[in-house]
Amino acid sequence: MAEPRVIVYSQPFCGYCSAAKRLLKEKGGEYSEVDVMSEAGHREEMIEGSGARRTVPQIFIDGRHIGGYDDLSALDKSGELDRLLASPAP
């Protein structure tokens, strides 16, 4: 079973980014981190994929835009995050 592809768009010194990555680690979810400060193209990529959201973090699981930390936390509380992380990548 393949791990779902999780991408976290973040930037240094962002408390919500750290909280999102910590939650994913606690859930055993592996993720790729994209630092939007390192290249202008990364921020534009995040904005386009997230429906014009400009704040970090922005989280995607298997190409599905999840949202920011609050959205990720809400998915965790509902039990949906476990299901998403357990599902194989399409």
Phi and psi in degrees as a GROMACS rama.xvg file:
@    title "Ramachandran Plot"
@    xaxis  label "Phi"
@    yaxis  label "Psi"
@TYPE xy
-80.0466  146.632  ALA-2
-72.9878  141.694  GLU-3
-63.674  147.405  PRO-4
-85.5181  115.375  ARG-5
-113.974  127.971  VAL-6
-121.371  130.581  ILE-7
-117.37  112.5  VAL-8
-83.9636  126.207  TYR-9
-147.046  -178.167  SER-10
-147.72  158.553  GLN-11
-60.7635  150.252  PRO-12
62.8664  31.9524  PHE-13
-107.993  112.182  CYS-14
-62.3618  -40.2079  GLY-15
-68.7098  -33.636  TYR-16
-63.9415  -45.4794  CYS-17
-61.5794  -41.9249  SER-18
-64.0761  -41.6959  ALA-19
-63.9351  -45.1264  ALA-20
-65.4962  -37.9532  LYS-21
-63.4217  -44.9881  ARG-22
-61.5738  -44.4193  LEU-23
-61.6157  -41.4659  LEU-24
-62.7907  -42.6927  LYS-25
-60.7945  -32.5458  GLU-26
-83.9895  -4.24199  LYS-27
79.3998  12.6889  GLY-28
-83.2168  125.8  GLY-29
-85.2794  144.362  GLU-30
-143.813  158.724  TYR-31
-103.931  135.956  SER-32
-105.736  134.178  GLU-33
-118.784  115.219  VAL-34
-83.1128  111.15  ASP-35
-73.1985  -10.8764  VAL-36
-85.0016  -19.6134  MET-37
-74.5657  -28.4621  SER-38
-151.955  136.204  GLU-39
-58.5808  -34.2255  ALA-40
-61.6797  -31.2009  GLY-41
-66.4423  -41.734  HIS-42
-64.6316  -43.8986  ARG-43
-62.4702  -40.4778  GLU-44
-59.8468  -44.0427  GLU-45
-63.513  -46.4402  MET-46
-61.7689  -43.8871  ILE-47
-64.5027  -44.9889  GLU-48
-72.4626  -22.8345  GLY-49
-98.7919  6.81008  SER-50
74.8602  38.498  GLY-51
80.5581  13.6095  ALA-52
-73.0462  135.698  ARG-53
-110.841  -9.33842  ARG-54
-88.8629  155.469  THR-55
-111.853  152.34  VAL-56
-80.1539  158.976  PRO-57
-123.914  128.601  GLN-58
-118.529  137.15  ILE-59
-127.709  136.187  PHE-60
-122.978  119.065  ILE-61
51.1273  41.1114  ASP-62
82.2524  -8.06437  GLY-63
-87.7879  126.323  ARG-64
-72.3586  121.204  HIS-65
-91.3339  -39.9227  ILE-66
119.436  -151.192  GLY-67
-95.8111  -163.76  GLY-68
-61.2461  -43.4607  TYR-69
-59.3215  -39.9643  ASP-70
-66.6257  -42.0666  ASP-71
-62.8109  -43.8953  LEU-72
-62.9669  -40.6719  SER-73
-63.6473  -40.0335  ALA-74
-62.9044  -38.3335  LEU-75
-63.9342  -46.3907  ASP-76
-62.904  -32.394  LYS-77
-82.8108  -11.4513  SER-78
89.6829  -7.11559  GLY-79
-68.9879  -32.1558  GLU-80
-62.2503  -42.3288  LEU-81
-58.5384  -42.8337  ASP-82
-63.8161  -44.4821  ARG-83
-62.9869  -40.5823  LEU-84
-74.2092  -24.0767  LEU-85
-85.1603  -20.6458  ALA-86
-72.1369  140.904  SER-87
-70.5654  153.087  PRO-88
-64.78  143.592  ALA-89
